[in-house]
């Protein structure tokens, strides 16, 4: 498991490189939440998706990031 706080506090180039490996709809939710500091509840209306869809993208994105970071060791 990766250290979530450490990951998001890294420079934007490193974080952006990982986000670019994810599907765009998922990376957009993670970017808005973690890099631009929007609450999950505000992201849905911004991207035209329901709260449950945003939560799904968020959790799926964290899972996929974990998989990528575990592979890299």
Secondary structure, DSSP 4 states (H G I P E B T S, - for coil): ---HHHHHHS-HHHHHHHHTTS-HHHHHHHIIIIIS---HHHHHHHHT--HHHHHHHHHHHHHHHHHHHHHH-
